[in-house]
Amino acid sequence: MALKANMAKLLASEASWEAANVALQSHGGFGFAEEYDIERKFRETRLFQVAPISTNLILSYVGQHVLKMPRSF
C-alpha cells in the first residue's frame, strides 16, 4: 500500500509541475503577472514536490524497498 501511495504522489506532483510549467510557458511574460494567477499556481505546484514528503524520499523508498538497492549513508 505504501508503494502505491508513494508512486501516486510522485506521479501527481510531476504532472502538476509539468502542467504549471506549460501554463507559464504558454503565457510568456504575462505568466508572472499577478492578475492571471499563473505565478501563484506555479509556486504552489513546487510545494507538492516537497510536502508532506519530498520526491527524493519517495525515490529512496522505491530504490530500497522495491528495487532492493543498498542504503547509502
C-alpha positions as CSV (number, residue, x, y, z in Angstrom):
1,M,0.0,0.0,0.0
2,A,2.8,2.4,0.8
3,L,4.4,1.9,-2.6
4,K,1.1,2.7,-4.4
5,A,0.6,5.8,-2.3
6,N,4.2,7.0,-2.8
7,M,4.0,6.4,-6.6
8,A,0.7,8.2,-6.9
9,K,2.1,11.2,-5.0
10,L,5.2,11.2,-7.2
11,L,3.2,11.0,-10.4
12,A,0.7,13.7,-9.3
13,S,3.4,16.1,-8.2
14,E,5.3,15.6,-11.5
15,A,2.1,16.0,-13.6
16,S,1.2,19.2,-11.6
17,W,4.7,20.6,-12.1
18,E,4.6,19.9,-15.8
19,A,1.2,21.5,-16.2
20,A,2.2,24.6,-14.4
21,N,5.4,24.8,-16.4
22,V,3.4,24.6,-19.7
23,A,0.9,27.2,-18.5
24,L,3.7,29.6,-17.6
25,Q,5.4,29.0,-20.9
26,S,2.2,29.5,-22.8
27,H,1.5,32.8,-21.1
28,G,5.0,34.0,-21.6
29,G,5.9,37.2,-19.6
30,F,2.2,37.5,-18.6
31,G,2.5,34.3,-16.6
32,F,4.4,36.2,-14.0
33,A,1.7,38.9,-13.7
34,E,-0.4,38.6,-10.5
35,E,-3.6,39.3,-12.4
36,Y,-3.5,35.9,-14.1
37,D,-2.8,33.6,-11.1
38,I,-0.4,31.6,-13.2
39,E,2.6,32.6,-11.0
40,R,0.7,31.6,-7.8
41,K,-0.2,28.1,-9.3
42,F,3.4,27.8,-10.4
43,R,4.7,28.4,-6.9
44,E,2.0,26.1,-5.4
45,T,3.0,23.2,-7.6
46,R,6.5,23.3,-6.2
47,L,5.1,22.7,-2.8
48,F,3.6,19.4,-4.0
49,Q,7.1,18.1,-4.6
50,V,8.4,18.8,-1.1
51,A,5.3,18.4,1.2
52,P,4.2,16.3,3.0
53,I,7.1,14.1,1.8
54,S,9.7,15.0,-0.8
55,T,10.1,13.3,-4.1
56,N,13.7,12.4,-3.1
57,L,12.4,10.4,-0.1
58,I,9.9,8.6,-2.4
59,L,12.6,7.7,-4.8
60,S,14.7,6.5,-1.9
61,Y,11.8,4.3,-0.7
62,V,11.3,2.8,-4.1
63,G,15.0,2.2,-4.5
64,Q,15.4,0.4,-1.2
65,H,12.1,-1.5,-0.9
66,V,11.2,-2.2,-4.5
67,L,14.5,-2.3,-6.3
68,K,16.3,-3.7,-3.3
69,M,19.2,-1.3,-3.7
70,P,21.5,-0.9,-0.7
71,R,21.2,2.1,1.6
72,S,23.7,4.8,1.3
73,F,25.0,6.8,4.2
